[in-house]
């Protein structure tokens, strides 16, 4: 390898003992013998420099637009605020809607949280457009009447034309409360028979409605952030799978 460039650039020539280098400050054709160890050090330093200075920006994390619904008091705002590392003292129940960008290592979730009051739930469907996934939060320590209301709202969301094909993450929140029901109990419907409450059928009846759909039912609480983050990781996996299917189609 030989170069005839002049100026301040280096000229290289292969030699038996290594590389021969000449510069413009010496007469062209005058070479300095660089031993192989020196070349190795130069090469390592160059690779280090290139890794530090020539590396491009990290690839952008994918972003997904989600809608978060659930009755008032289910803990939607507190869960999202904790995931965003916000102070719990600043949490105020959502009366209309709010949007939070929830960062994860492999994705950013732009979550549109909708208030869960009686006079707001009838407007939920106006905010479904553009959603790529659904988070449904229920209070596992709530009354039977509230669980029945949550069931009806969840069934309505699962069947809504704008949501029925989307991944669902259903969170049974407040597992840290004494009255909290386990996921297994929530899946059962309590019915009074001869004065005794018995679990006689699956409460949320997800299987018929969610057959062929992507959904996850997970317990959670503010005291177990690792479990909560794991639930969201599972949701992100479902969102990625849906993206890959869309690309193949």
Secondary structure, DSSP 8 states (H G I E B T S, - for coil): -B----TTS-EEEEETTEEEEE-TTS-TT--EEEEHHHHHHHHHHHHHHHHHHS-------EEEEEEEE--TTS-HHHHHHHHTT--GGG----SSEEEEEEEETTEEEEEEEE--SHHHHTTGGGG-TT-SEEEEEEETTS-HHHHHHHHHHHHHHHH-TTTTTSEEEEEEE-TTSTT---HHHHTEEEEEETTEEEEEEESS-HHHHHTTS-EEEEE--TT-HHHHHHHHHHHHHHHHHHHHHHHH-
